[in-house]
Structures are given as structure tokens and as C-alpha cells.
């Protein structure tokens, strides 16, 4: 299979690494600076129990069987232009991004778009170095035979092929929207948020659950699971949106928080403050 991973951050970099370790030849496409560094020094992974370096092909060429898109949502327009001519009607394009609203951008793509979400706690330590901070890796994919075949050799990866992918994506969104927004708003990590803003966490979760219900997605049973999950992850954990705010980088606030702010006065106050 001819595989392209677009984006070399905590998700894309780690996914490209694991696919290479599964025996695949993988192309990776990132910024010019990142591409050059990976080509020269390789893609380094700092995992829980080891460090390793792989050398993916850098750049984009030909028509791909599978394209994983792992960039931030605000880069999607540029990314979709870059991959034009590099996919066919049989290509699987797999967006693995935070949020819900970005799927609208794939409606007119003449390829098979496979919806997905991922649970992983990893960040860039340098432009070619990915630090995976916990054992967590859980990739949820829309049920598809080609992707099942792709991941068959990857015995150490937890993969779910879902027949209810919309609900699975909303489950992830329930968590990420709540904590990315509150962490960015208060500039504090997960542990502090749970210690000091538990009431706001619960109210935010309730609001997202109400919005999901309007889309015929039932998440009522997920609230306590999310709270338990937040209490069990490392105290200093930060969502990538908070890290971007701290570094004065462009953020995904429109895709993560703005999408919900259209439906909730409670969430809108966080969104408007974060947009200042």
C-alpha cells in the first residue's frame, strides 16, 4: 500500500513511526522546515519504554492508497490543496483531527473519506522529536476493509473499527472540547482544573451533551466516564490547544470551542474570551 501521513506532530509523527515499524513504506508531509529536519536527522520517538528513530520518505509523490491527515483544523484548506492530484476515488482519506466541524470540508472530496478519532497523549519536543507521555493509544476508525488489512500487522496498536463512528467521535469531542477550552481559559493543566473548577467541568460536559443530543447522539452515560478519565491522567497534562496558547501560536479554538459556542451561551463566554 502507498501511504501518506500529513502532519508530523504528536499524532501524525507517532502514527507514521508505528506504521513504519509495522513494515510499511511511509511518506510524511509536514512544513518545509520539519521535512528538512526529518530528512536529515530522522523522526525520533520518545516512548514510555524506549527511544527510537525512523526515516520516513519526505514529501508527496504519486497517487496514494491511504492518506492520514493529522494537521490542525486551521490548516485544512492548505492541506487539501496540497494533496490534490495525489488521490483517486479508491483512496482512503482519514482525517484524524480534534473536533466535529472540520468534516464539512471533506464533503466534496472525490475519494473515500473514513472518519476517525484518536486518544493519545503526545507532543512535539522538537520539530522532528515526538514525546509520547503515557501508554495510551486508541485509534477509532470507521469500519473499512482496506484499513483493517492495513493495521493487521500492527499487533501492538489498539484499533477499533466502529459501526457507530459518529458517536465515537462525539465521545472524544466531549472530552477534548471541555478540557482544551477550560485549560486554555485558565492556563492551567488537567489536575488543577479538576481540583479547582470541577463544577465548571460538569456544567461544560452537560452543555456538550445537550448539543450532541440535537444531533441525535446520546452521551448521557459518558459524563462520569470522562470525569474518571480526567482524574486518572497525569496532573500536569495539557491539551495541545493550551500549549499553543502558551506559545502564542495559532490555535484550534474555532474548530474546538467555536463550533459549540454557536449552540450554547455558557460556552460562548469562554470562546469570546479566548478569541480576544
GIRAKA-V922068 format. One line per field, one symbol per residue. ss: DSSP state (H for helix, E for strand, L for the rest). phi: phi as a letter, one per 20 degrees, with the letter a starting at -180 (. if undefined). burial: + if it has 24 or more other C-alpha atoms within 12 Angstrom, else -. A space follows every 10 residues. Layout:
ss = ???
phi = ???
burial = ???
This chain:
ss = LLEEEELLLL LHHHHHHHHH HLLLLEEEEL LHHHHHHHHH HLEEEELLLL EEEELLEELL LLLLLEEEEL LLHHHHHHHH HHLLLLLLLL LEEEELLLLL HHHHHHLLLL LEELLEEEEE EEEEEELLEE EEEEEEEEEE EELLHHHHHH HLLLLLLLEE EELLHHHHHH HHHHHHHHHH HHHHHHLLLH HHHHHHLHHH HHHHHHHHHH HHHHLLLLLH HHHHHHHHHH HHLLLLLLLH HHHHHHLLLL LLHHHHHHHH HLLLHHHHHH HHHHLL
phi = .eccdeocef effffggfff feoeececcc fgffgffffe dndddddgda cbcccffdoc bmdeeccedc ffffefgfff ffegndbcfe feddfdceoc fffgfdfdfe beedfbbcda dbbfebfccd deecfgbbdd cggbfffgfg egfefedecd ddecfgffff gffgffffef fffffelcfg gfgffdcgff gfffgfffff ffffemdecg eegfffffff feeggefcff ffffffelef cegffeefgf ffdbffffff ffffef
burial = -+++++++++ ++++++++++ +--+++++++ ---++--++- -++++++--- -+++++++++ --++++++++ ++++++--++ --+--++--- ++++++++++ +++--+--+- ++++++++++ ++++--++++ +++---++++ ++++--+--+ +-----+-++ +---++++++ ++++++++++ ++++++++++ ++++-----+ ++-+++++++ ++----++++ -++--++--+ --+---++++ +++-+----- ++++++++++ +--+-+++-+ +--+--
